[in-house]
Amino acid sequence: MNNWTNIYNEIMSFYFYEPNHIGKRAYPKESPHAYSKEPAMLQHIANMEVSLNHMLSILLSISPNSLTRLITKKAFGATLDDNYFFDQVNVAKVNKIMGDATQPDIVMTGKKNRVMIEMKIGSKTNLDQYYKYLLFTYFMDKESKLDSNYLIYLAKGTMAHAWKEKFNNQAEIKRSFEVYVMPEKSKKGRIDTASISSDLLSISKDMKIGFLSYQDLFDILEKEVANNMNNEILVNLYRGFSQELMKRHLVE
């Protein structure tokens, strides 16, 4: 078990035994739940997409800017030079506006570029989710208008494997979105999306969409480990996440 898993398990175990800290109650012994025993709960969480999402968020938030630039270079074929940070403030503001309309996995913000990452493990994405990212971008631009928006799909295999519609590239996604029927209101009716449909189409036209496989990410991290053997912290950080990808059978 690698350090990433150990740390995550310690956090989850704490809330498992003391759920009162998050406003929950423990399941009574006479009415057990499938995950009412710690090993079953930890195993369940270890395989969830959201737990890997949290780990990648931590990885990118504390890693050098060079890692985000390497990821964008692999996903788009060109280095997006910028000083990125893990954006929490603007994302929190937009999430409050949008309610449950969407919850972006990862948002890295620079001085010129915004890089969003949508992670997929077992489930697949679709145009409905792409539409939600465009809606999210619309409100993010109101908080902080940048030159360019980038959306990376991170999944196993190829881009087509990540999509229900089997899209292979951004051109196919954008062409299909041009005839996509947008909802008139967001899921719970908080946002009148019909009034901004032309804005969303414009955002889609400008959006740069790329793909990164977990194998690609693994290879980037392993190369960085080899290039930074004198940096013990960086080696432990990157090697630990690489091991997490291996444990989940997301890489060869």
QUIMO-V824868 format. One record per backbone hydrogen bond with DSSP energy under -1.0 kcal/mol. CO is the residue of the C=O (numbers start at 1). NH is the residue of the N-H. If there is no record, write none. Layout:
CO | NH
CO | NH
This chain:
2 | 6
3 | 7
4 | 8
5 | 9
6 | 10
7 | 11
8 | 12
9 | 13
10 | 14
11 | 15
12 | 16
13 | 17
14 | 18
18 | 21
19 | 22
19 | 24
20 | 23
28 | 31
33 | 36
37 | 41
38 | 42
39 | 43
40 | 44
41 | 45
42 | 46
45 | 48
48 | 52
49 | 53
50 | 54
51 | 55
52 | 56
53 | 57
54 | 58
55 | 59
56 | 60
57 | 61
58 | 62
59 | 63
64 | 67
65 | 69
66 | 70
67 | 71
68 | 72
69 | 73
70 | 74
71 | 75
72 | 76
73 | 77
79 | 81
85 | 109
88 | 92
89 | 93
90 | 94
91 | 95
92 | 96
93 | 97
94 | 98
95 | 99
98 | 101
106 | 117
107 | 87
108 | 115
109 | 85
112 | 147
112 | 148
113 | 110
114 | 150
115 | 108
116 | 152
117 | 106
118 | 154
125 | 164
126 | 130
127 | 131
128 | 132
129 | 133
130 | 134
131 | 135
132 | 136
133 | 137
134 | 138
135 | 139
136 | 140
137 | 141
139 | 143
140 | 144
148 | 114
149 | 208
150 | 116
151 | 210
152 | 118
153 | 212
154 | 120
155 | 214
159 | 162
162 | 125
169 | 173
170 | 174
171 | 175
172 | 176
173 | 177
174 | 178
176 | 179
177 | 180
184 | 194
186 | 189
191 | 186
191 | 193
196 | 200
197 | 201
198 | 202
199 | 203
200 | 204
201 | 205
202 | 206
203 | 207
208 | 151
210 | 153
212 | 155
213 | 217
214 | 218
215 | 219
216 | 220
217 | 221
218 | 222
219 | 223
220 | 224
221 | 225
222 | 226
223 | 227
228 | 231
231 | 235
232 | 236
233 | 237
234 | 238
235 | 239
236 | 240
237 | 241
238 | 242
239 | 243
240 | 244
241 | 245
242 | 246
243 | 247
244 | 248
245 | 250
246 | 249
